[in-house]
Amino acid sequence: LSIPIIFDLKKVKVAYYGKEILSHINWQVKQGEKWALLGNNGSGKSTILALLFGDHPQAYANDIFLFGQKRGMGQNIWDIKKNTGFTSPELHYFFSYELTCLQVVITGLFDHVYLKRAPTIEENLLIDLLFDYFHINELKEQSFQAISTGEQRIILFLRALIKNPPLLLLDEPFQGLDTITIEKAKHLLSTILTDRHSLVFISHYKKEIPSCVERVAYLEDGRLSD
C-alpha cells in the first residue's frame, strides 16, 4: 500500500516587491514523516509554514497540495486547519484575546479564538493530562495575558496538540522555555506522535529537535535541500 502524501510543494515561489523569498521549493511530506526545517533568520522557514497553514496570501498562486487536494480547488481554509496543529512566534505575538489559559487551549479544538462548544469528556481528559504533565494546573483559570512569556508559549504548544491532528506545524515552539520544560516537551512529542502523525519542526537550535525527527531539510537563500 502506498503511504498517503500529507503535503506536496511544487516549484513554490514567494516574492515581496520583487525580492524573492522562496525560489522553486519542491518538498513532499508523507504520512508519519517527522521533519526538522532549519535555516537562518529570514530564510523563509516561517513563510513555508504559513503557506501550508493557509495564512499566506500567495498560497493560492502556487502549486500546493494538502491532504490530497490542490489548494484553491474546493478545499477551504477550515478544511486545512482542522487537520493541522500550529504554533509560531507570530501567533504568540498576535494572541491578545482576553481568555483564561484553559480557554486558550480549548480554542485549539476549533481553530478559532472563541469557544464554539464545551469540550467532550475525552477532550477534557486530554486537557487535564497535558496540564498535569507540565505541572501547570494552577494556570488553568489565570488570564493568558497575565502569565509569563514562557508560560504563554507552553499554553500555545498545548493548543497545537489538543485535537491530535494528523499534521503538526511547530515554528520555534520552545522559544523562551527553560531547559527542563524543553526536555519534557521533546519527550512528549516523541511519545505521542505515531506513524499516523506528520511533523514539521522549526528551530534555530539542533538540541531542541525531538528524537522522533528523522529527516532534516535546510533552507538557504530561498532554496531547500536535505
C-alpha positions in Angstrom: 0.0 0.0 0.0 1.3 3.5 -0.8 1.7 5.9 2.0 -0.6 9.0 1.8 1.1 12.3 0.9 0.3 14.9 3.5 1.6 17.8 1.5 3.4 18.4 -1.7 5.0 21.7 -2.7 5.9 22.0 -6.4 8.2 24.8 -7.6 6.8 27.1 -5.0 7.9 30.8 -5.3 7.2 33.7 -3.0 8.3 37.3 -3.6 7.7 40.6 -2.0 8.2 43.8 -4.0 10.3 41.9 -6.5 12.5 40.3 -3.8 12.4 36.5 -3.9 11.9 34.9 -0.5 11.3 31.3 -1.7 12.6 30.0 -5.0 11.4 26.8 -6.7 10.7 24.9 -3.5 9.9 21.3 -4.0 9.0 19.4 -0.9 6.9 16.3 -0.3 6.0 15.0 3.2 4.2 11.7 3.7 2.1 10.4 6.5 4.2 9.6 9.5 7.3 11.6 8.5 8.8 13.8 11.1 10.9 16.7 9.7 13.0 19.5 11.1 13.2 22.6 8.9 16.4 24.5 9.6 17.8 27.8 8.3 19.0 31.3 9.3 16.6 34.1 10.3 14.9 35.5 7.2 15.5 32.3 5.1 11.8 31.7 4.6 11.0 28.9 7.1 8.0 30.6 8.6 6.8 31.5 5.1 6.6 27.8 4.2 4.6 27.0 7.3 2.2 30.0 6.6 1.7 28.7 3.0 0.8 25.2 4.4 -1.4 26.5 7.2 -3.4 28.7 4.7 -2.4 32.1 6.3 -0.3 33.3 3.4 -1.8 35.4 0.6 0.4 33.8 -2.0 -0.7 30.3 -1.1 -3.2 30.2 -4.0 -0.7 31.4 -6.6 1.4 28.3 -6.1 1.1 24.5 -6.7 0.4 23.3 -3.1 -1.3 20.0 -2.4 -2.6 19.3 1.1 -4.2 16.1 2.2 -4.7 15.0 -1.5 -6.2 18.3 -2.8 -4.7 21.2 -4.6 -5.0 24.5 -2.7 -7.8 26.5 -4.2 -9.7 23.6 -5.7 -12.7 23.4 -3.4 -10.7 22.9 -0.2 -11.4 25.8 2.1 -9.0 27.1 4.8 -11.0 25.5 7.6 -10.7 22.0 6.0 -6.9 22.6 6.2 -6.8 23.9 9.7 -9.0 21.2 11.2 -6.3 18.6 10.2 -3.4 20.8 11.4 -2.0 21.8 14.7 0.0 25.1 14.6 2.0 27.4 16.7 4.5 30.1 15.9 6.1 33.3 17.3 3.7 35.3 15.1 0.7 33.5 16.6 2.0 34.3 20.1 2.7 37.9 19.2 -0.9 38.5 17.9 -2.7 36.4 20.5 -4.2 39.2 22.5 -7.6 37.8 23.4 -9.0 38.0 26.9 -9.2 34.3 27.7 -8.1 32.1 30.5 -5.2 29.6 29.8 -7.7 26.8 29.8 -9.9 28.6 27.2 -6.9 29.3 25.0 -6.1 25.5 24.9 -9.8 24.7 24.2 -9.8 27.1 21.2 -7.3 24.8 19.5 -10.1 22.3 19.1 -12.0 24.7 16.8 -9.2 26.7 15.0 -10.9 29.9 16.2 -10.2 32.2 19.1 -13.7 31.7 20.6 -15.4 28.7 22.2 -17.9 27.0 19.9 -18.9 24.3 22.3 -17.9 22.7 25.6 -15.2 20.1 25.3 -16.2 16.4 25.4 -15.4 14.1 28.3 -12.5 12.7 26.2 -11.2 16.2 25.3 -11.4 17.3 28.9 -9.4 14.3 30.0 -6.7 15.1 27.4 -6.6 18.7 28.6 -6.2 17.6 32.2 -3.4 15.2 31.2 -1.5 17.9 29.3 -1.7 20.4 32.2 -0.7 17.7 34.7 2.2 16.6 32.5 3.7 20.1 32.6 2.7 20.7 36.3 0.8 23.9 35.3 -2.7 23.2 36.7 -2.6 26.4 38.6 -2.6 28.3 35.2 -5.9 27.0 34.0 -8.1 29.8 35.4 -5.5 32.5 35.1 -5.7 35.1 32.3 -3.4 34.2 29.4 -2.3 37.8 29.3 -1.3 37.8 32.9 1.2 34.9 32.8 4.9 34.9 31.8 6.1 34.7 28.2 7.4 31.2 28.8 4.1 30.0 30.3 2.3 31.5 27.3 4.5 29.5 25.0 3.6 26.3 26.7 -0.1 27.1 26.6 0.1 27.7 22.9 2.1 24.5 22.5 -0.8 22.6 24.2 -3.3 24.4 22.0 -1.5 23.0 18.9 -1.6 19.4 20.3 -5.1 19.4 21.7 -7.1 18.0 18.8 -4.4 15.3 18.0 -4.1 16.5 14.4 -2.5 14.4 11.6 -0.2 17.3 10.8 1.8 19.4 13.3 3.5 22.6 12.2 5.6 23.9 15.1 7.5 27.1 14.4 10.1 27.7 17.2 7.7 26.2 19.8 10.3 26.1 22.5 11.5 29.7 22.2 11.8 31.3 25.7 11.4 28.0 27.6 13.8 26.7 30.2 15.8 23.5 29.6 13.7 21.2 31.8 10.5 22.3 30.1 12.0 21.8 26.6 13.1 18.3 27.5 9.7 17.5 28.8 8.1 18.9 25.6 10.5 16.9 23.4 9.8 13.7 25.3 6.0 14.3 25.0 6.2 14.7 21.2 8.4 11.6 20.8 5.9 9.7 22.9 2.6 10.7 21.5 3.4 11.1 17.8 2.7 7.9 15.8 3.1 6.7 12.3 -0.2 8.4 11.6 1.2 11.8 12.5 3.4 14.1 10.4 5.6 16.8 11.9 7.4 19.9 10.6 9.5 21.4 13.4 11.3 24.7 13.0 14.2 25.7 15.4 17.4 27.6 15.4 18.9 25.0 17.7 19.6 21.4 16.9 19.4 20.5 20.6 15.7 21.4 20.6 14.8 18.9 17.9 12.8 16.0 19.3 14.2 12.5 19.0 11.2 11.4 16.8 12.5 13.7 14.0 14.3 11.5 11.4 14.6 13.9 8.5 16.1 17.4 8.1 15.5 20.0 5.4 17.7 23.1 5.1 16.5 26.4 3.7 19.2 28.8 2.5 18.8 31.7 0.1 15.2 30.7 -0.6 16.2 27.2 -1.7 15.5 23.9 0.0 18.0 21.0 0.4 18.1 17.9 2.6 
